[in-house]
């Protein structure tokens, strides 16, 4: 397999192709096509240093290692733009490799998101009554039973400003008892910059093992659903959440209902891709009025508002 790396300013674009080394013309055609697709939304001209162009041959194991160590990559993309979680579908292996299940005494309680080999991000309210790390485990994979990998928790850090019953500052991080190895099925999400702003045209997915309707029954297979970003002004309207949405929250779902997170999805990821199909953690499932009700979308902890806090606790 061939890989060509082009470094433009601080950005590296990598393209792979199953083309024999002795066929450089075909290789170049494929590289140009893929680069065009990946860069079609880029603005301006990159500064290129031709001395930094590299063409080398690597095997499949090296390719898998390269992709697995890049944050926000998905090897199985069958759900990319597929429209239950409420109103969605079952996820396939490798689709959402950063998804974790948090279990108290072996029972699924909340979702979480892997941000590096040893740290998870979740919701603060998941640990309100359940504080002992020794009784928690984290599992990875698209099924609760059997899981791909399991780890204990070494420690749990809840945001200092979280005060129940308020939903504000609903964020926590948890350190795994030992690192998880990155594979196609288990690896980290990317974290957005604090300055990133979300827009109605952003593609967003929420995933989780929670109920499919208003009942506390977890699903053994991970569920996924595409949701719409709903701006704060709209979400604060009287018929929706009547000015209870703070700058540290964001809304996503459907104002018509039927596409939503539900019980058991708390702490799990709301994710969005950039133009190059790299996925970022936009939100953490926090609260909502029912599951899939009209004018009652789910409310998520806004990750950009806590980018500095996450870095201060985890180094990520």
Secondary structure, DSSP 8 states (H G I E B T S, - for coil): -EEEEEEETTEEEEEEE---TT-HHHHHHHHHHHHHHHHTT--S---B-GGG-EEEE--HHHHHHHHHTSTT--S--TTTT----BS-EE--TTSSTTEEEEEETTEEEEEEEE-SSSEEEE-GGGGSS---GGGEEEEESSBSSS-SEEEEEEEEEE-TT--TT--TT--EEEEESS-----SSS---EE--TT----TT--EEEEES--SSSS----SB-EEEEEEEE-HHHHTSTTTTTT---TTEEEEE-TTSS-B--TT-TT-EEEEE-TTS-EEEEEEEEE-SSSS-TT--EEEEEGGGGHHHHHHHH--
